[in-house]
């Protein structure tokens, strides 16, 4: 059985990794080669597209980190989870909810939703 918690933690690690080479390696470990990511701010595909999208978000929200406030909920090859973006111990500046489709122990699709945005 797939360890969904570990996959989701690796997914969050991708968003927190600021070293481009390390992040690219994590993206390859976490996502299938043809993975697709979609949220209200964009839609990308493949390792390169996902890496560039994450890098852009990091430039916009520099110094903030993503975290999991609760355990992921999963069944079959699907998982859903909420994430927070902010400074540890402080009120999150952004809150989102992602649904991921898994394939062979990796993420094949991400459907992202934004519940709270800064400003």
Residue frames as a rotation matrix with the C-alpha (Angstrom) as fourth column:
UNK 1
0.573 0.820 0.000 0.00
0.820 -0.573 0.000 0.00
0.000 0.000 -1.000 0.00
UNK 2
-0.042 -0.556 0.830 1.20
0.511 -0.726 -0.461 3.51
0.859 0.405 0.314 -0.83
UNK 3
-0.241 -0.116 -0.963 2.33
0.934 -0.295 -0.199 5.66
-0.262 -0.948 0.179 2.11
UNK 4
0.393 0.522 0.757 0.18
0.751 -0.657 0.064 8.68
0.531 0.544 -0.650 1.30
UNK 5
0.919 -0.074 -0.388 1.44
0.236 -0.685 0.689 10.73
-0.316 -0.725 -0.612 4.25
UNK 6
0.005 -1.000 -0.002 5.04
0.480 0.001 0.877 10.32
-0.877 -0.005 0.480 3.02
UNK 7
-0.269 -0.049 0.962 4.10
0.957 -0.127 0.261 11.33
0.110 0.991 0.081 -0.53
UNK 8
0.712 0.600 0.364 2.23
0.540 -0.800 0.262 14.42
0.448 0.010 -0.894 0.69
UNK 9
0.714 -0.532 -0.455 5.15
0.226 -0.439 0.869 15.37
-0.663 -0.724 -0.193 2.95
UNK 10
-0.333 -0.837 0.434 7.50
0.729 0.064 0.682 15.07
-0.598 0.544 0.588 -0.04
UNK 11
0.128 0.496 0.859 5.08
0.893 -0.435 0.118 17.22
0.432 0.751 -0.499 -2.06
UNK 12
0.968 0.202 -0.145 5.22
0.249 -0.816 0.522 19.93
-0.013 -0.542 -0.841 0.64
UNK 13
0.266 -0.951 -0.158 9.02
0.416 -0.034 0.909 19.59
-0.869 -0.307 0.387 0.67
UNK 14
-0.168 -0.258 0.951 9.06
0.984 -0.096 0.148 20.43
0.053 0.961 0.270 -3.06
UNK 15
0.605 0.523 0.601 7.31
0.514 -0.833 0.207 23.73
0.608 0.183 -0.772 -2.30
UNK 16
0.963 -0.231 -0.138 9.75
0.002 -0.507 0.862 24.52
-0.269 -0.831 -0.488 0.52
UNK 17
0.245 -0.931 0.270 12.99
0.763 0.357 0.539 23.61
-0.598 0.074 0.798 -1.27
UNK 18
0.802 0.058 -0.594 14.67
-0.151 -0.943 -0.297 26.81
-0.578 0.328 -0.747 -2.50
UNK 19
-0.361 -0.930 -0.065 17.79
-0.431 0.104 0.896 25.20
-0.827 0.352 -0.438 -3.98
UNK 20
0.233 0.561 -0.795 16.85
-0.944 -0.067 -0.324 24.71
-0.235 0.825 0.513 -7.63
UNK 21
-0.423 -0.461 -0.780 18.88
-0.667 0.741 -0.077 21.52
0.613 0.488 -0.621 -8.19
UNK 22
-0.984 0.096 0.152 17.55
-0.057 0.637 -0.769 19.90
-0.170 -0.765 -0.621 -5.01
UNK 23
-0.201 0.973 -0.116 14.02
-0.543 -0.209 -0.813 20.97
-0.815 -0.100 0.571 -5.88
UNK 24
0.061 0.178 -0.982 14.30
-0.980 0.197 -0.025 19.48
0.189 0.964 0.186 -9.39
UNK 25
-0.809 -0.406 -0.426 15.47
-0.312 0.909 -0.276 16.21
0.499 -0.090 -0.862 -7.87
UNK 26
-0.784 0.589 0.195 12.52
-0.078 0.218 -0.973 16.23
-0.616 -0.778 -0.125 -5.46
UNK 27
0.020 0.803 -0.596 10.10
-0.876 -0.274 -0.397 16.97
-0.482 0.530 0.697 -8.32
UNK 28
-0.243 -0.188 -0.952 11.44
-0.770 0.634 0.072 13.92
0.590 0.750 -0.299 -10.18
UNK 29
-0.979 -0.160 -0.130 11.04
-0.041 0.768 -0.639 11.79
0.202 -0.620 -0.758 -7.04
UNK 30
-0.673 0.739 -0.023 7.50
-0.088 -0.111 -0.990 12.98
-0.734 -0.664 0.140 -6.23
UNK 31
0.216 0.805 -0.553 5.82
-0.632 -0.316 -0.707 13.43
-0.744 0.503 0.440 -9.64
UNK 32
0.357 -0.040 0.933 5.33
0.627 0.751 -0.208 11.20
-0.692 0.659 0.294 -12.66
UNK 33
-0.658 -0.732 0.178 7.13
0.601 -0.368 0.709 12.46
-0.453 0.574 0.682 -15.78
UNK 34
-0.675 0.470 0.569 3.88
0.393 -0.425 0.816 13.71
0.625 0.774 0.102 -17.34
UNK 35
-0.365 0.534 -0.763 2.30
0.891 -0.038 -0.453 15.00
-0.271 -0.845 -0.462 -14.11
UNK 36
-0.235 0.404 0.884 -0.15
0.434 -0.770 0.468 17.89
0.870 0.493 0.006 -14.33
UNK 37
-0.617 0.039 -0.786 -0.65
0.733 -0.335 -0.592 20.66
-0.286 -0.941 0.179 -11.78
UNK 38
-0.339 0.581 0.740 -3.69
0.412 -0.615 0.672 22.97
0.846 0.533 -0.030 -11.86
UNK 39
-0.349 0.365 -0.863 -4.84
0.849 -0.266 -0.456 25.66
-0.396 -0.892 -0.217 -9.43
UNK 40
0.669 0.739 -0.085 -6.63
0.626 -0.621 -0.472 29.01
-0.401 0.262 -0.878 -9.86
UNK 41
0.496 -0.549 -0.673 -3.30
-0.345 -0.836 0.427 30.73
-0.797 0.021 -0.604 -10.63
UNK 42
-0.145 -0.596 -0.790 -2.05
-0.978 -0.033 0.204 28.41
-0.148 0.802 -0.578 -13.34
UNK 43
0.844 0.307 0.441 -1.84
-0.224 0.947 -0.231 25.06
-0.488 0.096 0.867 -15.06
UNK 44
0.041 -0.908 -0.417 1.43
-0.998 -0.060 0.033 23.31
-0.054 0.415 -0.908 -15.90
UNK 45
0.974 0.223 0.023 2.61
-0.220 0.971 -0.098 19.87
-0.044 0.090 0.995 -16.93
UNK 46
0.581 -0.775 -0.250 5.81
0.368 0.524 -0.768 17.84
0.726 0.354 0.589 -16.62
UNK 47
0.298 -0.559 -0.774 8.75
0.949 0.090 0.301 18.16
-0.099 -0.825 0.557 -14.29
UNK 48
-0.712 -0.627 0.318 10.03
0.671 -0.741 0.042 21.37
0.209 0.243 0.947 -15.88
UNK 49
-0.199 0.727 0.657 6.63
0.087 -0.655 0.750 23.09
0.976 0.206 0.067 -15.77
UNK 50
0.734 0.471 -0.490 6.04
0.477 0.156 0.865 22.12
0.484 -0.868 -0.110 -12.15
UNK 51
-0.035 -0.842 -0.538 9.53
0.990 -0.101 0.095 23.21
-0.134 -0.530 0.837 -11.10
UNK 52
-0.756 -0.246 0.607 9.13
0.431 -0.885 0.178 26.60
0.493 0.396 0.775 -12.79
UNK 53
0.210 0.919 0.334 5.68
0.101 -0.360 0.928 27.12
0.972 -0.161 -0.168 -11.23
UNK 54
0.677 -0.030 -0.736 6.99
0.722 0.221 0.655 26.32
0.143 -0.975 0.172 -7.74
UNK 55
-0.404 -0.909 -0.102 10.02
0.914 -0.405 -0.017 28.57
-0.026 -0.100 0.995 -8.28
UNK 56
-0.490 0.311 0.814 7.73
0.209 -0.865 0.456 31.44
0.846 0.393 0.359 -9.25
UNK 57
0.647 0.755 -0.103 5.63
0.228 -0.062 0.972 30.96
0.728 -0.652 -0.213 -6.13
UNK 58
0.332 -0.603 -0.725 8.76
0.941 0.157 0.301 30.96
-0.068 -0.782 0.619 -4.00
UNK 59
-0.696 -0.566 0.443 9.83
0.622 -0.783 -0.024 34.29
0.360 0.259 0.896 -5.49
UNK 60
-0.106 0.770 0.629 6.42
-0.027 -0.635 0.772 35.73
0.994 0.065 0.089 -4.68
UNK 61
0.846 0.501 0.185 6.29
-0.233 0.036 0.972 34.35
0.480 -0.865 0.147 -1.12
UNK 62
-0.011 -0.973 -0.230 9.98
0.054 0.229 -0.972 34.35
0.998 -0.023 0.050 -0.17
UNK 63
-0.752 -0.426 0.502 10.72
-0.462 -0.201 -0.864 33.47
0.469 -0.882 -0.045 3.44
UNK 64
0.080 0.846 0.527 7.41
-0.976 0.174 -0.131 31.71
-0.203 -0.504 0.839 4.02
UNK 65
-0.912 -0.407 -0.057 7.02
-0.410 0.900 0.148 27.95
-0.009 0.158 -0.987 4.34
UNK 66
0.021 0.896 -0.443 4.30
-0.689 0.334 0.644 25.43
0.725 0.292 0.624 3.54
UNK 67
-0.880 -0.237 0.413 3.05
-0.468 0.588 -0.660 23.04
-0.087 -0.773 -0.628 6.21
UNK 68
-0.412 0.753 -0.513 0.40
0.109 0.600 0.793 20.37
0.905 0.270 -0.329 6.73
UNK 69
-0.460 0.269 0.846 -2.05
-0.822 -0.488 -0.292 21.28
0.335 -0.830 0.446 9.51
UNK 70
0.277 0.618 0.736 -3.67
-0.754 0.615 -0.233 17.82
-0.596 -0.490 0.636 9.53
UNK 71
-0.485 -0.406 0.774 -3.36
0.023 0.879 0.476 14.28
-0.874 0.249 -0.417 8.19
UNK 72
-0.719 0.254 -0.647 -4.20
-0.691 -0.160 0.705 13.69
0.076 0.954 0.291 4.52
UNK 73
0.102 0.805 0.585 -7.41
-0.446 0.563 -0.696 11.84
-0.889 -0.190 0.417 3.76
UNK 74
-0.563 -0.430 -0.706 -7.00
-0.820 0.182 0.543 9.12
-0.105 0.884 -0.455 1.14
UNK 75
0.248 0.509 0.824 -8.71
-0.184 0.860 -0.476 6.27
-0.951 -0.034 0.307 -0.64
UNK 76
0.840 0.001 0.543 -7.85
0.473 0.490 -0.732 4.29
-0.267 0.872 0.410 -3.75
UNK 77
-0.141 -0.926 0.350 -5.35
0.988 -0.154 -0.010 6.42
0.063 0.344 0.937 -5.70
UNK 78
0.232 0.306 0.923 -6.65
0.268 -0.933 0.242 9.76
0.935 0.192 -0.299 -4.40
UNK 79
-0.253 -0.251 -0.934 -5.63
0.967 -0.081 -0.241 11.97
-0.015 -0.965 0.264 -1.49
UNK 80
0.396 0.351 0.849 -6.84
0.314 -0.920 0.234 15.33
0.863 0.174 -0.474 -0.25
UNK 81
-0.007 -0.453 -0.891 -5.21
0.999 -0.048 0.017 17.62
-0.051 -0.890 0.453 2.26
UNK 82
0.961 0.229 0.154 -5.12
0.222 -0.973 0.062 21.20
0.164 -0.025 -0.986 3.46
UNK 83
-0.057 -0.995 -0.087 -1.89
0.951 -0.027 -0.309 23.19
0.305 -0.101 0.947 3.54
UNK 84
0.858 0.191 -0.477 -0.84
0.369 -0.875 0.314 26.43
-0.357 -0.446 -0.821 5.20
UNK 85
0.120 -0.832 0.542 1.67
0.760 -0.274 -0.590 29.00
0.639 0.483 0.599 3.99
UNK 86
0.850 0.147 0.505 3.29
-0.142 -0.860 0.490 31.31
0.507 -0.488 -0.711 6.50
UNK 87
-0.268 -0.896 0.353 5.78
-0.624 -0.117 -0.772 31.69
0.734 -0.427 -0.528 9.28
UNK 88
-0.282 0.159 -0.946 5.85
0.466 0.885 0.010 28.82
0.839 -0.438 -0.324 11.79
UNK 89
-0.596 0.116 -0.794 3.78
0.794 -0.064 -0.605 29.65
-0.121 -0.991 -0.054 14.88
UNK 90
-0.798 0.325 -0.508 1.95
-0.278 -0.946 -0.169 32.54
-0.535 0.007 0.845 13.21
UNK 91
0.291 0.951 0.103 -1.43
-0.088 0.134 -0.987 32.78
-0.953 0.278 0.122 11.48
UNK 92
-0.326 -0.436 0.839 -1.03
0.760 0.407 0.507 31.47
-0.562 0.803 0.199 7.90
UNK 93
-0.528 0.091 -0.844 -1.09
-0.368 -0.920 0.131 34.11
-0.765 0.380 0.519 5.17
UNK 94
-0.235 0.472 -0.850 -2.49
-0.920 0.173 0.351 31.58
0.313 0.864 0.394 2.69
UNK 95
-0.367 0.219 0.904 -4.49
-0.386 0.848 -0.362 28.37
-0.846 -0.482 -0.226 3.06
UNK 96
-0.273 0.256 -0.927 -5.17
-0.944 0.117 0.310 25.88
0.188 0.960 0.210 0.33
UNK 97
0.218 0.426 0.878 -6.70
-0.442 0.845 -0.300 22.49
-0.870 -0.322 0.372 -0.29
UNK 98
-0.366 -0.427 -0.827 -5.19
-0.931 0.154 0.332 20.06
-0.015 0.891 -0.454 -2.80
UNK 99
0.681 0.457 0.572 -6.45
-0.352 0.890 -0.291 16.82
-0.642 -0.004 0.767 -4.26
UNK 100
-0.301 -0.842 -0.447 -3.80
-0.903 0.101 0.417 14.55
-0.306 0.529 -0.791 -5.78
UNK 101
0.890 0.430 -0.150 -4.14
-0.454 0.813 -0.364 11.55
-0.035 0.392 0.919 -8.04
UNK 102
0.044 -0.903 0.426 -1.47
-0.712 0.271 0.648 8.92
-0.701 -0.332 -0.631 -7.47
UNK 103
0.901 0.113 -0.419 0.06
-0.395 0.612 -0.685 6.56
0.179 0.782 0.597 -9.98
UNK 104
0.525 -0.727 -0.444 2.75
0.407 0.672 -0.618 4.03
0.747 0.144 0.649 -9.10
UNK 105
0.314 -0.378 -0.871 3.55
0.940 -0.004 0.340 5.74
-0.132 -0.926 0.354 -5.81
UNK 106
-0.832 -0.547 -0.095 3.98
0.520 -0.827 0.213 9.18
-0.195 0.128 0.972 -7.40
UNK 107
-0.065 0.794 -0.605 1.72
0.119 -0.596 -0.794 12.16
-0.991 -0.124 -0.056 -7.98
UNK 108
-0.502 -0.022 0.864 0.19
0.841 0.220 0.495 12.19
-0.201 0.975 -0.092 -11.47
UNK 109
-0.140 0.511 0.848 -2.22
0.446 -0.732 0.515 15.12
0.884 0.450 -0.125 -11.05
UNK 110
-0.738 0.009 -0.675 -2.73
0.619 -0.390 -0.682 17.94
-0.270 -0.921 0.282 -8.58
UNK 111
0.017 0.791 0.611 -6.02
0.585 -0.503 0.636 19.82
0.811 0.347 -0.472 -8.36
UNK 112
-0.727 -0.441 -0.526 -5.35
0.682 -0.379 -0.626 22.85
0.077 -0.814 0.576 -6.15
UNK 113
0.378 0.855 0.355 -7.82
0.628 -0.518 0.580 25.19
0.680 0.004 -0.733 -4.49
UNK 114
-0.757 -0.623 0.198 -7.07
0.323 -0.620 -0.715 28.43
0.568 -0.478 0.670 -2.65
UNK 115
0.148 0.842 -0.519 -9.15
0.906 0.095 0.413 29.10
0.397 -0.531 -0.748 0.44
UNK 116
0.831 0.017 -0.556 -7.32
0.322 -0.830 0.455 32.15
-0.454 -0.557 -0.696 1.76
UNK 117
0.275 -0.744 0.609 -4.94
0.824 -0.144 -0.548 34.50
0.495 0.653 0.573 -0.03
UNK 118
-0.421 -0.483 -0.767 -2.81
0.809 -0.583 -0.076 37.36
-0.411 -0.653 0.637 1.30
UNK 119
-0.993 -0.114 0.038 -4.08
0.120 -0.922 0.368 40.87
-0.007 0.370 0.929 1.01
